[in-house]
Amino acid sequence: MKKILLSAVLIGGAFSAQIALAADAEELFKTKACVACHTVETKLVGPALKEVAASGKDAATLAASIKNGSQGSYGPIPMPPNNVTEDEANTLAEWVLSHK
């Protein structure tokens, strides 16, 4: 019984941590220039985050695009480099990919 209870607590804790990380990532997204061109559901200037998540890119590639900018992946308008740290770029990339 103790093993089952401990497992349930650990799973619950991991789930709570994942929710907290997602909330932190969404807040980070809202504080960066990302919101000027992107929304989760629909294309604005840049693609919807759901479209990016469905593209098959991995987190490292996406983080590099967030930090360094990109061009040509989703049309003629380039995405400029963003003023983010490596950790912030990785957090944002993982959050974007969570919208699959």
N, C-alpha and C positions, 0 to 999 in steps of 0.2 A: 504494500500500500504506500509506503514511504517513497519507493521508486517512482510510482505513478504520480504521486503528488509533486515530487521534485521535478519530474519531467514536465508536468503541466505548468509549473511555476517558471521553469526555464524557457519553455516555448512561449508562454505569455510575455515574459520579459523581453525575449528577442523580438516578438511582434510589436510590443510597445516601443522598443528602440527603433525599429524600422519606421514606424509611424512618425516618431519624433524626428528622425533624419529626413523624412520626406517633407515634413512641415518646415524644418530648417532650410532645406533646399529650395522650397517654394518661396520662402521669405528672402533668401539670397537672390533668387531670380527676380523678385519684385524690386530689389534695391539696385540692380545692375541695369545697364542699357538694353538688355535683352528685350524688355517689355516694350520698347519703342517699335520693334519690328516683328515680334513673335507673340502669338497666343497659343494656348494649348490645343484648341479645337479647329481654328480656321486660319487660313493664310491671311497675313496682313501685308507687310512689305516682304518679309521672309516667310518661309514655310511654317505651317502649324507644327507644333512640337510633336504631335501624333504622327505626322508625316515623316519627320526626322527619325522618330523612334522606329517606324516601320521600314526604314531604309536599309536596315541590316548592318549599319556601321557599328563598330565596337566602341566601347567607352573611351579607349585611349585615342582613337582617331577623332572622335567627336570632341573630346577635351582639347586636343590640339587645334581643331577648327575654332572652338570657342575662344581660346587664348590668342591664336595667331591670325584669325580671320580665314575666310575661304572665298572662292569664286567659282561659279559655273556649276555647282552641284544642284542648285534649285532654280536656275534661271540666270539672267544677265546681271542682276543687281548683286554686287559683292557684299559679303559680310565683313566689316572692318574688324581689326583686332580689338579685343575687349580688355579692359583694365581689370584683370582678375589674376589671382595667384594660381599656382599649379593645383593646390588643394581645392580652391573654389571652382576651377575649371573641371576638375574630376567630380566634384559634388554635383555640379550642374549637369554634366554629361550623364551621370548615373540617374539623376532625377528625370532628365529628358527621356532616357531609354526606358524608364519605368512606365511610360505612357503607351506602351505597346498594346 
